[in-house]
Amino acid sequence: MSHPAIDLHYRPRSYFWAADLNVQLSSDIKGAERKRMYEEAVESGFPVLPALLQPKLDEADRNAWGRCHPSFMGGEYLPDREERQVEIARIVIDSTTQDVTCVYAKETEAGIEYEVVDEYDGGTLSGSATRTSTQPITLGELVDFFLGAWKLIDCIDSNFGEVQRRIDESWGTLELGGRNFIQKLAPSCHVWYSYQMTTGRQESRDLNSR
């Protein structure tokens, strides 16, 4: 399986440029299925349905959307973002309800506040879910924070079981740092794969060591 090259030392200049310019991003959309449909429509040059553009749905629309299929509920129950708070990372589990876990970043006078959020009022989180920085963190720091607060392997095992995890390479998708990086990841061997964007050199991290 091929993997795109990514640089874990990459540090974005800002998380908030789109908010500053009043530009809507697909990461503004809570729902995983609506987000996917929006991105596919934009990529294909098709008109985008108004319902896909809404960052969140009201309760009636959310219930109606969920009746299409349980997976359509994925992401729709994430916490609302506060003012000057944006989504910078998400993991979507390819389960029946397509559960979504995210990292939000909020601009403050002192710097940036980060928070890992799930769709269960923090019920799937087990580590420190908040941190701060004076500048945007690197992709590597983002990964460490995200997977330190939310145990990816435990979540996969609870949805699919350990045996299925070891043979199945399509349990979900990952998006990091607002960098248009969405990739199906292989959880087999508990390894985090990455590639340097500039050199293509392979790196790996053992998730068991976290």
DOGU-314566 format. One record per residue: residue number from 1; z, x, y of N, C-alpha, C in turn. Coordinates in pm, 1 decimal, always signed. Atoms other than C-alpha are relative to their C-alpha. Layout:
N
<NUM <Z X Y> <Z X Y> <Z X Y>>
...
This chain:
210
<1 <+0.0 +84.2 -118.1> <+0.0 +0.0 +0.0> <+0.0 +88.2 +123.6>>
<2 <+8.8 -81.3 -120.3> <-96.1 +140.5 +338.2> <+100.2 -47.6 +103.4>>
<3 <-94.6 +30.0 -106.1> <+141.9 +155.7 +633.5> <-52.8 +57.3 +130.9>>
<4 <+43.0 -53.9 -128.4> <+54.8 +190.3 +1000.9> <+96.8 +106.6 +47.8>>
<5 <-85.6 -106.6 -51.7> <+186.2 +500.1 +1172.8> <+84.9 -53.7 +114.4>>
<6 <-88.7 +35.2 -109.8> <+488.7 +435.8 +1391.1> <+88.7 +118.7 +30.2>>
<7 <-82.4 -110.4 -45.8> <+700.6 +676.0 +1590.3> <+139.8 -51.9 +27.6>>
<8 <-136.7 +47.2 -17.5> <+1072.7 +614.2 +1551.9> <+67.0 +59.8 +123.1>>
<9 <-53.8 -56.7 -123.7> <+1130.1 +832.0 +1860.9> <-56.6 -69.1 +123.4>>
<10 <+60.6 +70.1 -112.5> <+919.7 +599.0 +2075.3> <+106.0 -78.6 +77.5>>
<11 <-91.9 +71.9 -87.9> <+1115.0 +461.5 +2374.2> <-83.7 -74.2 +104.3>>
<12 <+79.5 +72.8 -99.9> <+951.1 +183.6 +2578.8> <+54.0 +22.2 +140.8>>
<13 <-44.4 -14.8 -138.7> <+962.2 +209.9 +2955.6> <+88.7 -116.4 +41.5>>
<14 <-76.3 +119.4 -37.5> <+1092.0 -144.9 +2987.3> <-24.3 -109.0 -102.2>>
<15 <+16.8 +119.8 +80.8> <+1150.6 -459.1 +2786.0> <-37.9 -120.4 +86.2>>
<16 <+0.8 +115.7 -88.4> <+1117.4 -680.1 +3090.0> <-123.4 -9.5 +89.7>>
<17 <+117.9 +0.1 -85.6> <+772.3 -608.6 +3236.5> <-69.3 -136.4 -0.8>>
<18 <+67.0 +129.7 +5.9> <+630.5 -941.2 +3114.8> <+76.3 -104.3 +81.3>>
<19 <-81.0 +92.3 -79.2> <+920.8 -1134.5 +3266.3> <-18.5 +26.4 +148.6>>
<20 <+20.1 -35.1 -141.1> <+873.0 -944.1 +3592.3> <-132.0 -53.6 +52.7>>
<21 <+133.6 +44.2 -40.4> <+504.8 -1042.8 +3597.9> <-26.1 -146.1 -34.7>>
<22 <+13.4 +139.9 +40.0> <+567.1 -1396.8 +3470.1> <-111.5 -17.9 -102.6>>
<23 <+98.5 +4.5 +106.7> <+350.1 -1325.8 +3164.8> <+67.5 -51.4 -127.4>>
<24 <-55.2 +51.7 +124.2> <+413.6 -1529.7 +2850.7> <-49.2 +82.5 -116.8>>
<25 <+32.1 -74.8 +121.4> <+425.3 -1333.2 +2524.2> <+26.1 -87.7 -121.4>>
<26 <-26.3 +75.5 +122.4> <+417.9 -1458.7 +2168.6> <+146.2 +11.9 -41.7>>
<27 <-141.8 -17.1 +33.2> <+772.5 -1322.6 +2134.1> <+88.4 -99.1 +75.0>>
<28 <-75.7 +105.4 -66.9> <+879.1 -1600.1 +2373.0> <+14.7 -122.8 -88.6>>
<29 <+2.8 +117.7 +85.7> <+807.4 -1851.7 +2095.1> <+101.1 +17.3 -113.3>>
<30 <-103.3 -10.6 +103.1> <+1106.2 -1914.7 +1869.0> <-56.7 -13.9 -140.8>>
<31 <+43.1 +35.7 +134.2> <+930.3 -2069.8 +1570.6> <-95.3 +101.8 -59.9>>
<32 <+84.4 -99.5 +65.9> <+778.8 -1823.3 +1322.2> <-139.5 -55.7 -26.9>>
<33 <+130.0 +58.7 +33.3> <+501.4 -2062.2 +1218.7> <-80.2 -28.7 +126.3>>
<34 <+69.9 +24.5 -126.4> <+415.8 -2166.6 +1574.3> <-46.1 +131.0 +62.2>>
<35 <+35.9 -131.8 -51.7> <+416.3 -1800.8 +1677.3> <-122.3 +54.4 -73.0>>
<36 <+113.8 -46.9 +78.6> <+177.9 -1713.7 +1393.7> <-127.3 -74.4 +38.7>>
<37 <+117.4 +80.3 -36.5> <-57.0 -2000.9 +1481.2> <-50.9 +35.5 +139.2>>
<38 <+38.1 -38.6 -136.2> <-52.7 -1904.1 +1848.5> <-75.9 +132.3 -1.6>>
<39 <+64.3 -131.2 +4.9> <-139.7 -1541.6 +1770.4> <-137.6 -7.4 -65.5>>
<40 <+128.8 +14.1 +66.4> <-418.2 -1643.9 +1533.0> <-101.8 -68.5 +90.6>>
<41 <+90.8 +69.3 -91.8> <-565.9 -1881.3 +1791.4> <-48.7 +93.1 +109.4>>
<42 <+37.5 -94.3 -105.7> <-560.6 -1615.6 +2062.7> <-96.4 +104.6 -53.8>>
<43 <+85.0 -103.5 +59.3> <-712.1 -1353.5 +1831.8> <-139.1 -54.0 -32.4>>
<44 <+127.9 +59.4 +37.9> <-985.8 -1593.1 +1721.1> <-75.6 -57.5 +118.7>>
<45 <+64.5 +56.9 -117.8> <-1060.5 -1715.9 +2073.5> <-1.6 -151.5 +1.2>>
<46 <-6.6 +146.2 +5.1> <-972.0 -2076.3 +1984.8> <+97.6 -52.5 +104.6>>
<47 <-97.7 +59.6 -92.8> <-793.1 -2311.2 +2226.5> <+138.2 -5.8 -63.0>>
<48 <-137.7 +1.1 +48.4> <-415.6 -2296.1 +2195.9> <+61.1 -136.0 +26.0>>
<49 <-63.4 +130.0 -16.1> <-238.6 -2624.8 +2134.8> <+124.6 +12.1 +87.3>>
<50 <-117.5 -7.2 -88.8> <+27.0 -2700.8 +2401.1> <+131.4 +16.6 -74.0>>
<51 <-125.9 -9.7 +74.8> <+296.5 -2736.9 +2134.8> <+30.3 +142.0 -43.2>>
<52 <-21.7 -138.1 +41.4> <+243.7 -2376.6 +2031.6> <+49.3 +86.6 +114.1>>
<53 <-36.1 -80.4 -116.0> <+304.8 -2251.3 +2384.6> <+146.1 -16.4 +39.5>>
<54 <-138.2 +25.4 -39.5> <+653.3 -2397.2 +2414.2> <+92.9 +104.1 -62.1>>
<55 <-95.5 -96.6 +56.9> <+923.6 -2130.1 +2376.3> <+92.5 -64.7 -102.9>>
<56 <-86.3 +70.3 +94.6> <+1144.6 -2388.4 +2203.4> <-39.7 -146.5 -2.6>>
<57 <+27.6 +141.3 +16.2> <+1114.4 -2744.8 +2077.0> <+127.1 -80.8 +21.4>>
<58 <-117.4 +86.8 -5.3> <+1343.7 -3034.6 +2155.4> <+29.9 -48.8 -141.2>>
<59 <-46.6 +35.1 +134.3> <+1533.0 -3183.2 +1863.3> <-98.3 -90.5 -72.8>>
<60 <+93.5 +92.9 +64.2> <+1283.6 -3464.6 +1798.1> <-123.8 +72.8 -49.3>>
<61 <+119.8 -74.0 +39.4> <+983.9 -3230.7 +1793.6> <+31.3 +99.1 -111.4>>
<62 <-39.7 -95.9 +103.1> <+1172.5 -2975.3 +1585.7> <+12.9 -69.0 -135.8>>
<63 <-14.1 +73.7 +125.3> <+1259.0 -3236.9 +1323.8> <-136.5 -41.5 -54.1>>
<64 <+134.5 +40.5 +43.2> <+900.3 -3362.6 +1316.9> <-77.2 +119.3 -54.0>>
<65 <+67.0 -122.4 +43.1> <+769.5 -3007.0 +1285.0> <+51.6 +41.9 -137.3>>
<66 <-58.7 -38.4 +127.5> <+1009.5 -2936.9 +999.8> <-40.9 -89.7 -114.6>>
<67 <+43.2 +90.2 +105.9> <+889.3 -3242.1 +810.0> <-136.7 +38.0 -55.7>>
<68 <+128.4 -47.5 +52.3> <+548.1 -3075.0 +776.3> <+23.0 +87.1 -122.7>>
<69 <-39.3 -87.2 +110.5> <+709.4 -2812.8 +552.0> <+129.1 +69.5 +42.1>>
<70 <-125.0 -67.2 -38.5> <+1057.9 -2652.8 +540.7> <-21.0 +134.7 +67.3>>
<71 <+23.5 -131.5 -60.8> <+907.6 -2314.1 +632.5> <-30.0 -11.3 +148.4>>
<72 <+31.6 +19.1 -141.2> <+801.5 -2461.5 +967.7> <+126.7 +0.5 +85.3>>
<73 <-125.5 -4.2 -75.4> <+1169.9 -2467.1 +1066.5> <+40.5 +142.3 +34.3>>
<74 <-39.6 -139.2 -20.5> <+1188.1 -2087.0 +1056.2> <-9.5 +43.3 +144.6>>
<75 <-5.1 -47.8 -137.2> <+1292.6 -1944.4 +1391.0> <+35.5 -105.4 +101.9>>
<76 <-23.1 +106.3 -97.1> <+1331.0 -2283.3 +1555.5> <+148.7 -19.6 +30.8>>
<77 <-143.4 +16.5 -21.0> <+1711.4 -2264.9 +1522.3> <+66.5 +126.2 +55.0>>
<78 <-57.1 -117.0 -67.2> <+1754.0 -1928.2 +1692.5> <+70.5 -41.8 +128.5>>
<79 <-66.8 +33.4 -126.1> <+1992.6 -1927.6 +1991.1> <-98.0 +6.6 +117.0>>
<80 <+79.7 -6.6 -121.6> <+1839.7 -1998.7 +2330.0> <+25.9 +132.9 +70.8>>
<81 <-16.7 -123.5 -76.6> <+1779.7 -1686.1 +2536.2> <+49.3 -31.9 +140.5>>
<82 <-52.4 +15.1 -134.8> <+1963.3 -1644.0 +2862.8> <-101.1 +55.2 +100.9>>
<83 <+85.3 -53.9 -104.4> <+1806.4 -1552.9 +3195.2> <-5.5 +153.4 -10.9>>
<84 <+22.9 -144.8 +11.8> <+1657.5 -1199.2 +3185.5> <+33.4 +51.9 -139.5>>
<85 <-21.0 -39.8 +138.4> <+1701.4 -1192.7 +2808.0> <-130.1 -21.9 -77.0>>
<86 <+126.9 +7.2 +71.5> <+1400.0 -1121.4 +2585.1> <+21.4 +40.9 -145.5>>
<87 <-2.1 -41.2 +140.2> <+1331.5 -1080.9 +2215.3> <-77.2 +130.5 -13.9>>
<88 <+67.6 -128.1 +16.1> <+1247.6 -721.6 +2120.7> <-25.3 +36.1 -145.7>>
<89 <+24.6 -26.8 +141.3> <+1252.9 -734.4 +1739.0> <+31.7 -124.5 -79.4>>
<90 <-31.3 +111.0 +89.6> <+1243.8 -987.9 +1457.7> <-40.3 +35.6 -141.8>>
<91 <+36.1 -7.3 +140.6> <+1240.8 -1000.0 +1080.1> <-7.9 -142.7 -50.8>>
<92 <+22.7 +132.9 +57.0> <+1099.1 -1307.3 +908.1> <+2.9 +12.5 -151.9>>
<93 <-9.1 +0.0 +145.2> <+1199.2 -1369.5 +547.9> <-91.1 -108.9 -55.4>>
<94 <+95.7 +94.1 +57.2> <+929.3 -1536.3 +339.2> <+68.3 -88.8 -104.8>>
<95 <-75.2 +90.6 +85.5> <+1173.1 -1789.2 +194.5> <-46.7 -143.0 +25.9>>
<96 <+39.1 +140.0 -16.5> <+1148.5 -2167.6 +171.2> <+11.9 -44.4 +144.3>>
<97 <-21.0 +38.0 -139.5> <+1289.5 -2207.2 +521.9> <-42.5 +108.8 +98.5>>
<98 <+55.1 -106.5 -82.5> <+1133.7 -1881.9 +654.1> <+100.4 +46.4 +107.7>>
<99 <-107.3 -37.3 -92.8> <+1459.0 -1758.3 +809.6> <-39.3 +118.8 +86.3>>
<100 <+32.7 -103.2 -98.7> <+1431.8 -1540.9 +1119.6> <+128.2 +59.1 +56.8>>
<101 <-109.6 -71.6 -65.5> <+1672.8 -1279.0 +1252.4> <-61.7 +87.7 +107.7>>
<102 <+60.6 -66.9 -115.7> <+1613.0 -1118.3 +1593.0> <+99.0 +91.0 +70.8>>
<103 <-78.4 -75.2 -97.5> <+1734.7 -866.7 +1846.4> <-42.4 -46.8 +138.4>>
<104 <+23.5 +36.1 -139.0> <+1766.4 -993.0 +2203.3> <+49.3 +113.8 +88.8>>
<105 <-41.9 -98.4 -100.3> <+1788.4 -759.1 +2502.4> <+10.8 -70.0 +134.9>>
<106 <-24.3 +63.4 -129.4> <+1930.9 -864.9 +2837.7> <+20.8 +106.7 +107.0>>
<107 <-13.5 -93.2 -112.4> <+1894.9 -680.9 +3166.7> <+121.6 -37.8 +82.7>>
<108 <-118.9 +21.4 -81.3> <+2222.0 -641.1 +3357.4> <+6.3 +106.2 +108.7>>
<109 <-16.4 -99.4 -106.3> <+2337.8 -449.8 +3662.7> <+38.8 +135.5 -57.2>>
<110 <-47.1 -125.7 +59.3> <+2496.2 -188.7 +3435.1> <-102.1 +62.2 -94.7>>
<111 <+97.4 -53.8 +94.4> <+2194.3 -147.9 +3205.0> <-60.6 -109.9 -85.4>>
<112 <+59.7 +94.9 +92.8> <+2082.2 -336.1 +2894.3> <+102.0 -35.6 -107.5>>
<113 <-86.3 +48.4 +106.5> <+2285.9 -549.2 +2655.0> <-86.7 -51.2 -114.4>>
<114 <+75.6 +38.6 +118.5> <+2157.8 -599.9 +2298.9> <+86.1 -88.7 -89.6>>
<115 <-71.6 +90.2 +89.9> <+2249.4 -871.8 +2051.1> <-89.2 -34.9 -117.8>>
<116 <+68.8 +46.3 +119.8> <+2144.2 -939.4 +1692.6> <+39.0 -145.6 -22.1>>
<117 <-26.2 +142.5 +15.9> <+2110.6 -1314.7 +1635.5> <-72.4 -52.2 -123.3>>
<118 <+64.6 +67.1 +112.7> <+2033.0 -1535.6 +1337.5> <-5.0 -149.9 +27.7>>
<119 <+11.1 +145.0 -17.0> <+1975.5 -1907.1 +1283.8> <+121.4 -74.0 -51.9>>
<120 <-118.5 +59.0 +61.6> <+2321.8 -1966.1 +1139.2> <+127.0 +34.1 +78.6>>
<121 <-115.2 -30.2 -85.6> <+2551.6 -1893.6 +1435.8> <+70.3 +128.7 -42.3>>
<122 <-55.4 -128.8 +39.0> <+2599.4 -1537.9 +1313.1> <+49.0 +4.6 -143.7>>
<123 <-53.1 +7.3 +135.6> <+2675.3 -1644.6 +956.0> <-56.0 +103.3 -95.2>>
<124 <+57.9 -101.3 +89.6> <+2443.3 -1384.2 +801.3> <+25.5 +142.1 +49.2>>
<125 <-26.3 -132.6 -55.8> <+2565.2 -1094.9 +1019.5> <+129.8 +55.3 -56.0>>
<126 <-119.3 -59.2 +60.4> <+2817.5 -848.6 +880.7> <+46.4 +125.7 +71.6>>
<127 <-39.7 -119.4 -73.6> <+2827.3 -553.2 +1121.4> <+7.9 -30.8 +148.6>>
<128 <-5.2 +17.8 -144.7> <+2852.5 -497.4 +1494.8> <-133.7 -51.5 +49.6>>
<129 <+123.0 +66.6 -40.2> <+2597.6 -732.2 +1648.9> <-32.6 +19.0 +147.1>>
<130 <+26.5 -24.7 -141.0> <+2614.1 -605.9 +2007.5> <+8.6 +149.7 +30.5>>
<131 <-9.2 -135.2 -50.2> <+2558.6 -279.5 +2188.5> <-59.6 +1.7 +140.7>>
<132 <+55.0 -14.1 -134.0> <+2460.4 -151.9 +2533.7> <-69.2 +135.1 +12.9>>
<133 <+61.8 -127.9 -32.9> <+2248.7 +124.5 +2682.5> <-37.7 -1.9 +147.3>>
<134 <+42.3 -9.4 -139.7> <+2147.9 +250.4 +3024.6> <-151.1 +3.2 +13.1>>
<135 <+145.9 +1.3 +2.8> <+1779.9 +272.4 +2922.9> <-43.7 -58.0 -133.9>>
<136 <+44.5 +52.5 +129.0> <+1565.8 +120.7 +2646.3> <+27.1 +99.9 -112.4>>
<137 <-29.9 -86.2 +113.5> <+1664.0 +256.6 +2305.6> <-129.2 +32.0 -75.5>>
<138 <+117.4 -36.9 +79.3> <+1422.0 +430.7 +2069.0> <-17.7 -97.9 -115.1>>
<139 <+23.1 +84.5 +115.9> <+1263.5 +249.9 +1776.5> <+98.7 +31.6 -112.8>>
<140 <-95.5 -38.1 +102.8> <+1486.6 +448.9 +1541.1> <+138.0 -55.9 +27.4>>
<141 <-129.8 +55.6 -37.7> <+1797.4 +342.8 +1731.8> <+0.2 -152.2 -17.6>>
<142 <+11.6 +144.6 +17.3> <+1672.5 -15.3 +1726.9> <+12.8 -38.6 -147.3>>
<143 <-9.6 +25.7 +144.1> <+1628.6 -4.5 +1348.2> <+144.1 +15.3 -47.9>>
<144 <-137.6 -23.4 +43.1> <+1975.8 +143.6 +1297.5> <+92.8 -112.5 +45.8>>
<145 <-83.4 +108.5 -53.1> <+2133.6 -121.2 +1520.6> <-26.2 -130.1 -73.6>>
<146 <+38.5 +125.6 +64.8> <+1941.0 -410.6 +1366.3> <+53.6 -6.0 -143.0>>
<147 <-37.7 +2.0 +141.2> <+2002.9 -317.2 +1002.5> <+146.7 +33.7 -22.2>>
<148 <-143.9 -19.4 +9.0> <+2359.4 -215.9 +1076.3> <+75.3 -130.7 +18.5>>
<149 <-64.7 +128.8 -25.6> <+2442.0 -565.4 +1201.3> <-35.8 -104.2 -103.9>>
<150 <+52.6 +100.7 +93.9> <+2236.5 -754.0 +943.9> <-53.3 +72.2 -122.5>>
<151 <+32.5 -73.6 +121.5> <+2209.3 -633.8 +584.6> <-126.7 -57.0 -63.6>>
<152 <+130.2 +46.7 +45.7> <+1842.1 -670.6 +497.7> <-5.3 -17.1 -151.3>>
<153 <+6.9 +5.1 +145.5> <+1873.8 -591.4 +127.8> <+82.9 -115.9 -54.9>>
<154 <-83.9 +111.8 +44.9> <+2158.4 -840.7 +83.8> <-69.6 -133.1 +24.0>>
<155 <+69.5 +123.8 -33.1> <+1952.7 -1108.6 +254.9> <-116.2 -25.3 -95.6>>
<156 <+111.4 +14.4 +93.2> <+1650.1 -1043.2 +34.7> <+51.8 -39.8 -137.8>>
<157 <-56.1 +30.5 +132.5> <+1866.3 -1047.1 -278.9> <+47.9 -144.5 -8.3>>
<158 <-51.2 +137.1 +2.6> <+2024.8 -1379.2 -179.8> <-112.8 -101.9 -6.2>>
<159 <+114.2 +91.5 +0.6> <+1680.1 -1535.5 -136.2> <-84.8 +12.8 -125.4>>
<160 <+95.2 -22.2 +108.4> <+1481.5 -1376.1 -417.8> <+61.5 +61.4 -125.2>>
<161 <-60.8 -69.5 +112.4> <+1721.9 -1184.2 -640.8> <-45.5 +144.2 -6.5>>
<162 <+28.5 -143.9 +2.7> <+1734.3 -810.4 -703.9> <-124.2 +31.9 -81.6>>
<163 <+115.4 -29.1 +85.2> <+1477.0 -814.3 -984.5> <-129.1 -32.2 +73.4>>
<164 <+120.4 +37.5 -72.7> <+1222.3 -1000.4 -772.7> <-25.5 +96.7 +115.0>>
<165 <+16.9 -93.7 -112.4> <+1287.9 -766.6 -479.3> <-66.9 +128.4 -44.8>>
<166 <+52.9 -127.8 +45.7> <+1200.7 -463.9 -688.8> <-148.1 -6.4 -37.3>>
<167 <+140.4 +8.2 +41.3> <+860.2 -597.7 -792.8> <-87.3 -69.5 +103.9>>
<168 <+76.9 +79.1 -95.6> <+756.9 -808.5 -493.2> <-6.5 +72.7 +133.1>>
<169 <+16.9 -72.2 -125.7> <+612.1 -643.1 -181.5> <-30.3 -94.1 +115.8>>
<170 <+39.6 +93.1 -105.7> <+562.0 -959.3 +24.0> <+113.1 -96.3 +33.6>>
<171 <-114.4 +85.0 -27.0> <+910.9 -1086.0 +104.0> <+10.0 -42.0 +145.0>>
<172 <-12.6 +38.7 -140.0> <+860.5 -1100.8 +478.5> <-78.9 +89.5 +92.0>>
<173 <+68.4 -80.0 -100.5> <+735.6 -947.3 +800.5> <+99.5 +55.8 +100.6>>
<174 <-85.3 -70.2 -96.0> <+878.9 -714.7 +1061.4> <-76.9 +23.2 +127.9>>
<175 <+58.8 -32.9 -128.6> <+808.8 -680.6 +1429.9> <+103.9 +75.1 +81.1>>
<176 <-95.1 -85.8 -69.4> <+969.6 -405.7 +1635.2> <-44.8 +30.8 +141.9>>
<177 <+18.5 -55.7 -133.0> <+1000.8 -329.4 +2001.9> <-114.2 -57.7 +80.6>>
<178 <+109.1 +58.6 -74.6> <+729.2 -564.7 +2123.2> <-128.5 +79.3 -7.4>>
<179 <+111.6 -92.8 +9.7> <+468.3 -317.9 +1996.7> <-114.1 -50.6 -87.2>>
<180 <+108.4 +51.8 +83.8> <+229.3 -548.5 +1809.3> <+1.0 +63.9 -138.8>>
<181 <-13.0 -56.3 +135.4> <+361.3 -397.2 +1483.6> <+58.1 -106.8 -88.9>>
<182 <-44.7 +98.4 +97.6> <+379.4 -662.3 +1215.7> <-52.4 +46.0 -134.4>>
<183 <+41.2 -63.5 +124.7> <+373.2 -531.1 +861.0> <+80.5 -55.4 -116.1>>
<184 <-72.5 +34.8 +122.1> <+458.6 -654.4 +515.4> <+61.0 +128.1 -55.5>>
<185 <-73.0 -119.0 +43.3> <+720.4 -412.5 +386.7> <+36.1 -10.3 -147.1>>
<186 <-38.2 -5.0 +141.2> <+796.0 -305.8 +31.7> <+147.3 +36.0 -11.9>>
<187 <-141.5 -32.5 +14.9> <+1169.6 -327.4 -43.9> <+29.0 +80.4 -125.7>>
<188 <-24.9 -73.6 +122.5> <+1123.8 -154.8 -381.0> <+53.5 +139.3 +30.7>>
<189 <-66.1 -130.5 -14.8> <+1337.2 +160.3 -416.7> <+87.8 +6.3 +124.7>>
<190 <-88.4 +4.3 -116.7> <+1532.6 +49.4 -106.9> <-43.1 +100.3 +107.2>>
<191 <+45.6 -103.1 -93.5> <+1317.4 +274.8 +111.6> <-60.8 -62.5 +124.5>>
<192 <+61.6 +35.4 -126.4> <+1231.7 +232.3 +476.8> <-113.2 +100.0 +24.9>>
<193 <+113.7 -87.1 -21.7> <+879.4 +372.1 +528.4> <-36.5 +2.0 +147.5>>
<194 <+52.8 -8.9 -135.4> <+756.3 +500.4 +861.0> <-96.5 +116.7 +9.6>>
<195 <+96.0 -106.9 -23.4> <+478.8 +717.1 +991.3> <+1.3 +35.7 +147.9>>
<196 <+9.9 -41.5 -138.0> <+461.8 +924.9 +1306.5> <-133.8 -46.5 +56.6>>
<197 <+123.4 +52.4 -56.5> <+205.7 +764.9 +1537.7> <-98.0 +111.6 +34.4>>
<198 <+88.2 -107.0 -45.8> <+70.1 +1098.0 +1654.8> <-47.6 +89.9 -113.1>>
<199 <+33.3 -95.4 +105.0> <+72.1 +1303.5 +1334.0> <-31.4 -65.9 -133.7>>
<200 <+18.5 +65.6 +128.8> <+65.5 +1047.7 +1053.8> <+93.6 +52.0 -107.0>>
<201 <-92.5 -56.3 +98.3> <+352.5 +1234.8 +886.0> <+93.1 -109.0 -51.2>>
<202 <-82.3 +105.3 +59.6> <+542.7 +1013.6 +643.3> <+147.5 +38.8 +7.6>>
<203 <-143.5 -13.1 +6.0> <+915.8 +965.9 +678.5> <+54.0 -114.0 -84.4>>
<204 <-62.0 +111.0 +71.6> <+1149.4 +757.2 +467.9> <+148.5 +4.1 +22.5>>
<205 <-144.7 +11.9 -10.7> <+1503.3 +629.0 +494.6> <+48.3 -87.2 -113.5>>
<206 <-55.1 +75.5 +110.0> <+1712.6 +509.6 +205.9> <+93.4 -107.4 +56.5>>
<207 <-80.5 +106.5 -54.1> <+1851.8 +168.2 +300.5> <+135.6 -9.0 -68.2>>
<208 <-131.3 +1.8 +66.1> <+2130.5 +212.4 +46.0> <+102.4 +83.5 +73.6>>
<209 <-92.5 -89.3 -68.1> <+2279.3 +480.6 +268.9> <+57.1 -64.2 +124.1>>
<210 <-49.6 +64.8 -121.7> <+2336.7 +234.6 +553.9> <+131.9 -70.0 -27.5>>
